[in-house]
């Protein structure tokens, strides 16, 4: 059996965009060119995700406004799911809605109980343009929904309400990585 390349092993770690960066709130554009540059982007995304100890990463989280995400995520049965999707679309989100812990590489260190469907189906294509469908349950379904949200300009905190939302946003404002805010009257 021929050895396969480890995803991200030839990639470069790129800086992550954090809460407050406009790149995270704009819907991403469809990929129309499937070339070496796209393949390099996917490699860089894997390298960045692994360096940040994440289970998923959307292209806009590194400032690239394209509909691409990568993942290396277990499901609730601890089965590993590894891959990427280009031009993904969440086509099904169903099953029980479960409020479970969710975090984000763009809000490092902040986690909140976030409601998500227990099953998700995402369609898209590979880096070479081959059609792909990914189905996830449990934690992996949460990951798929989370990454699709990113590509539509959303964050998991958008699904929070009331006290959970206030706590998460307050923690983000006090985080060491938070953008400094100007004092009133200055």
Secondary structure, DSSP 8 states (H G I E B T S, - for coil): ------TTTT--------TT-GGGTS--B-----SHHHHHHHHHHHHHHHHTT-SEEEGGGGT--BSEEEEEEE-TT--EEEEEEEEEEEEEEEEEEEEEEEE-GGGTT-EEEEEEEEEEEEEEE-TTS-EEEEEEEHHHHHHHHHHHHHHTT--GGGG--HHHHHHHHHHHHHSTTS-----TT-
